[in-house]
Amino acid sequence: MKKSKMKRTIILGILCLISMSASVGYSVLYNDSRLVAPMRFSEYEFRTQDLPMIISGVLLAAYVLYLLLLLVPAIMENKRNAKNSVTTRKINPKMGLIGFFGFFGFLGFWTYGVNKTIFPFVFFLFFGFFGLFYEGKMSNTYMDERYRENRMKARLMADKIALAIIFIAVLLLGQGGLMGNLEYTLIAIIVIVALSLALNLFLGEYLLYHYDQDELLDESEE
């Protein structure tokens, strides 16, 4: 993804977040929490005061669709390039800053208390994008046999750790409701799975970088 497109995507995401936050605040303070607090939509009647929440909701949905339209072609293109390339893809290590979007996952504790919404917990997945920092540091690296072995070893280790965490979490939480509450159990599972997947993404790049650097250091000492 080009720098200009990446910058535009981040700016649009921040604007959508600000818009949604302002709309929720307006609804809570001046519109009896309509479209924020749980309500029966079969009994819903439109009010002019509902427009901020409706507009911000439409903008958020449009932004998510925009991300999907960007992500799918990018994944397909990367797969095609990976098959024909002998070097790693070139990306800016600063793209690792996308990982800070993971902190939006903590909004889930607030939204759950307001209207039982748990979707923001999914943002914990973005912590995995911190791994782009290490992938960026290895841009244009020649993928020789040693590199491919290190990549396979790093990926295997990351998969084992993430799957072990998910397995233990499901085993323990599956024994019964967390604190006697099935909703808390669902939230715990979502958070643990999201963080485990993020850890998997991060460790795959982090371990690959350190395996490669450690071998280069050993060769230089010899």
Buried (B, 14 or more C-beta within 10 A) or exposed (E): BEEEEBEEBBEBBEEBBEBBEEBBEBBBEEBEBBBBEEEEEEEEEEEEBBEBBEEBBEBBEEBEEBEEEBEEEEEEEEEEEEEEEEEBBEBBBEBBBBBEBBEBBEBBEEBBEEBEBBEBBBBBBBBBBBBBBBBBBBEEBEEEEBBEEBBEEBBEBBEEBBEEBBEEBEEEBEEEEBEEEEEBBBBBBBBBBBBBBBBBBBBBBBBBBEBBBEBEEEEEEE
